[in-house]
């Protein structure tokens, strides 16, 4: 009953984020591209992907935890007059009534792309050969989603739908696109962004503010992957102050809420201002402050 959890090395009560991180770590470790000719690593990669396919979807995971489906995603009910076939690599079972072993079907794969991390489910077509591809996309394309064109070895092209929220290293499966009768496995690489930095489902950035904005506060424009928004800077904000824009991070998947955008203030004085310098020379604060007091107390 715990097979998918054991495959990913997580507890049964693990959060979706923990499952997500475990899958990324193991998938990169055992990916066939990084282990050429290693059949054991390929089998392990397929098992890891199959486990993630079941556990990364909140609804499917709930059905498994309640015993409504087994580790392969099949409903737990008798199927009279059918013979079962199992994929030797993943343990996924299929049912058929005919004599041809290629007559099996798996309704859970009807969606070519599926949702995040469902594409790399570890299923293997009988008699087929999967083909691996690699594609690099922009940071904003990964966050917002995009459609990219990919060329096949035979010269044909096809469009790849990049789901919103795709992470670096994620593997997408496109059924039947790897050359008959195999599938295409597409490893997505995300190029770094000059301003944004992804931290799980959150996005972080350094936000320059002027001296007047830091002291007096005010509304400033903040870039986000979906476009600029206004944010209020509180009065007397120090540099390194962190402000949060909820729901402005990476789009949600699997029933989770969207991440946040976290802006770290960086005080920028700009060009020399003679009036400001003259004011500071003559200024006598009512309550002098030593910004290094805490540091000096530890010496």
C-alpha positions in Angstrom: 0.0 0.0 0.0 3.0 2.3 0.6 4.8 1.4 -2.7 4.6 4.9 -4.4 5.7 6.6 -1.1 8.6 4.2 -0.7 9.7 4.7 -4.3 10.0 8.4 -3.8 11.4 8.0 -0.2 8.7 10.1 1.5 6.3 9.6 4.3 2.6 8.9 3.7 1.8 12.3 5.3 4.3 14.2 3.2 3.2 17.5 1.7 2.8 18.0 -2.0 5.9 20.2 -2.0 8.0 17.5 -0.3 6.8 15.0 -3.0 7.6 17.5 -5.7 11.1 18.0 -4.5 11.7 14.3 -3.9 10.6 13.6 -7.5 12.9 16.3 -9.0 15.9 15.0 -7.0 15.4 11.4 -8.0 14.4 12.0 -11.6 17.6 14.0 -12.2 19.7 11.3 -10.5 18.3 8.5 -12.6 17.4 10.2 -15.8 18.5 8.0 -18.8 20.3 11.0 -20.4 22.6 11.1 -17.4 23.0 7.3 -17.3 23.4 6.2 -20.9 23.2 2.4 -21.4 22.2 1.8 -17.8 19.0 -0.2 -17.9 18.7 -0.3 -14.1 18.7 3.5 -14.0 16.1 3.7 -16.8 13.9 1.2 -14.9 14.3 3.2 -11.7 13.5 6.5 -13.6 10.2 4.9 -14.9 9.2 3.7 -11.4 9.9 7.2 -9.9 7.9 8.8 -12.7 5.0 6.4 -12.1 5.0 7.1 -8.4 5.0 10.8 -9.0 2.2 10.6 -11.5 0.0 9.1 -8.8 1.0 11.2 -5.8 1.4 14.6 -7.4 -2.3 14.8 -8.2 -4.2 15.5 -4.9 -7.4 13.8 -6.1 -5.6 10.6 -7.3 -3.5 10.5 -4.2 -6.6 10.7 -2.1 -8.1 7.8 -3.9 -5.0 5.7 -3.4 -4.8 6.6 0.3 -8.4 5.5 0.7 -7.8 2.3 -1.1 -10.1 3.1 -4.0 -7.2 2.6 -6.5 -4.0 0.6 -6.5 -0.5 1.8 -7.0 -0.9 1.6 -10.8 -4.0 3.9 -10.7 -6.5 1.1 -11.4 -9.7 0.9 -9.5 -9.9 -1.8 -6.9 -12.7 -3.9 -8.3 -13.0 -7.3 -9.9 -12.9 -7.5 -13.7 -14.5 -10.9 -14.7 -13.6 -12.4 -18.1 -10.6 -10.2 -18.5 -6.9 -11.1 -18.4 -4.4 -8.8 -16.8 -1.0 -7.7 -18.1 1.6 -5.8 -16.0 4.4 -3.6 -17.2 7.5 -5.2 -15.8 9.2 -1.9 -15.2 6.4 0.0 -13.4 4.0 -2.6 -12.1 1.2 -0.8 -13.9 -1.5 -3.3 -14.8 -3.7 -3.3 -17.9 -6.8 -5.4 -18.7 -7.9 -6.9 -22.1 -10.4 -9.3 -23.3 -8.8 -10.3 -26.7 -5.9 -12.5 -27.5 -3.6 -9.8 -28.9 -1.3 -8.4 -26.1 -1.4 -5.0 -27.8 -5.1 -4.7 -27.3 -4.7 -3.2 -23.8 -5.7 0.3 -23.0 -5.0 2.8 -20.2 -7.6 5.6 -20.0 -5.5 7.6 -17.6 -3.2 8.5 -20.5 -6.0 10.1 -22.7 -4.6 13.6 -22.1 -1.4 13.8 -24.1 0.2 16.4 -21.9 -1.6 15.9 -18.6 -0.9 18.2 -15.7 2.3 19.1 -14.1 4.6 16.0 -13.6 1.9 13.7 -14.8 3.5 13.5 -18.3 6.4 11.4 -17.0 4.4 8.5 -15.7 6.8 5.7 -16.5 4.4 3.8 -18.8 6.1 1.7 -21.6 4.4 0.9 -24.8 4.7 -2.8 -25.6 7.0 -3.3 -28.6 7.7 0.5 -28.8 10.7 2.6 -28.1 10.6 6.0 -26.3 12.9 8.8 -27.6 14.4 11.5 -25.4 14.6 15.1 -26.4 15.8 18.3 -24.6 14.5 21.8 -25.0 15.5 25.1 -23.3 12.8 27.7 -22.6 12.8 31.2 -21.1 12.0 31.7 -17.4 8.7 33.5 -18.2 7.6 30.8 -20.6 8.1 28.2 -17.8 6.1 30.3 -15.4 3.3 31.4 -17.7 3.2 28.4 -20.1 4.0 28.4 -23.8 3.9 26.4 -27.0 7.3 25.5 -28.5 8.1 23.7 -31.8 10.3 20.7 -31.7 11.9 18.8 -34.6 11.9 15.0 -34.9 14.9 13.0 -36.3 12.8 12.2 -39.4 12.5 15.9 -40.2 8.9 16.3 -39.0 8.0 19.0 -36.5 5.4 19.1 -33.7 4.2 21.6 -31.1 5.0 21.0 -27.5 2.7 22.6 -24.9 4.7 23.8 -21.9 2.3 23.8 -18.9 2.3 27.0 -16.7 4.6 26.4 -13.7 6.9 24.0 -15.4 10.1 23.5 -13.4 13.7 23.1 -14.6 14.4 19.4 -15.3 10.7 18.5 -15.6 10.1 15.7 -18.2 7.1 15.8 -20.4 5.7 12.7 -22.2 4.0 13.1 -25.6 2.3 9.8 -26.7 3.2 8.6 -30.1 5.5 11.5 -30.9 8.8 9.6 -30.6 8.5 7.7 -33.8 6.1 4.8 -34.2 5.2 3.4 -31.9 7.2 5.1 -29.2 6.6 8.2 -27.1 8.6 11.4 -26.9 10.2 12.2 -23.5 11.1 15.9 -23.4 13.3 17.2 -20.6 12.7 20.9 -20.1 15.6 23.2 -19.2 14.7 26.7 -17.9 17.1 29.6 -18.7 17.8 32.0 -15.7 16.1 35.4 -15.6 17.9 38.7 -15.1 15.4 39.8 -12.4 13.3 36.9 -11.1 14.6 33.9 -9.2 12.4 30.8 -8.5 12.2 29.4 -5.0 9.8 26.5 -5.1 6.4 28.0 -5.9 7.6 31.5 -4.9 9.5 34.0 -7.0 12.1 36.3 -5.5 13.5 39.6 -6.7 15.6 42.5 -5.5 13.6 45.8 -5.7 15.5 49.1 -5.8 13.9 51.9 -3.9 15.0 55.5 -3.5 15.9 57.2 -0.2 12.7 59.1 -0.1 10.6 56.0 -0.8 12.3 54.1 2.0 11.9 56.9 4.5 8.5 58.2 3.6 6.9 55.1 2.1 4.7 55.1 -0.9 3.3 53.1 -3.8 5.9 51.7 -6.2 5.6 49.6 -9.4 6.9 46.0 -9.1 7.5 43.7 -12.1 5.8 40.2 -11.9 5.7 37.4 -14.5 2.2 38.4 -15.3 2.9 42.1 -15.6 3.7 45.1 -13.3 1.6 45.7 -10.2 1.6 48.4 -7.5 2.9 47.7 -4.1 3.0 49.8 -0.9 6.4 50.4 0.7 5.9 51.1 4.4 7.5 54.2 5.9 10.9 53.8 7.5 11.8 50.7 5.5 15.4 49.5 5.8 17.3 47.9 3.0 16.8 44.1 2.9 13.2 44.5 4.1 11.1 41.8 2.5 7.6 42.5 1.1 5.2 39.8 -0.1 2.7 39.9 -3.0 0.5 36.9 -2.4 -0.5 34.8 -5.4 2.0 36.5 -7.8 4.4 33.6 -7.9 4.3 30.3 -9.8 0.8 29.1 -10.9 -0.8 26.4 -8.9 -0.9 22.7 -9.8 -2.5 19.7 -8.1 -4.9 21.7 -6.0 -2.2 23.8 -4.4 -2.4 27.6 -4.0 -0.2 29.8 -6.2 3.1 30.9 -4.8 4.0 34.4 -3.8 6.4 37.1 -5.1 8.8 38.2 -2.5 10.6 41.5 -3.1 13.7 42.4 -1.1 14.2 46.2 -0.9 17.6 47.6 -1.9 18.2 51.2 -1.1 19.6 53.2 -4.0 20.6 56.8 -3.4 21.2 57.7 -7.1 23.2 60.7 -8.3 24.8 63.0 -5.7 22.3 65.6 -4.3 24.0 68.6 -2.9 20.9 69.7 -1.0 20.6 66.3 0.7 24.3 66.3 1.7 24.0 69.8 3.2 20.9 68.7 5.1 22.7 65.6 6.5 25.7 67.6 7.6 23.6 70.1 9.6 21.0 67.5 10.8 20.9 66.7 14.5 18.4 63.8 15.1 16.2 63.9 18.1 16.9 60.2 18.8 20.4 59.3 17.5 20.7 55.7 16.3 23.7 53.5 16.0 22.9 50.9 13.3 25.9 48.8 14.3 24.9 48.5 18.0 23.8 44.9 17.8 27.0 43.9 16.0 29.3 45.7 18.5 27.5 44.0 21.4 28.7 40.6 20.1 32.4 41.5 19.8 
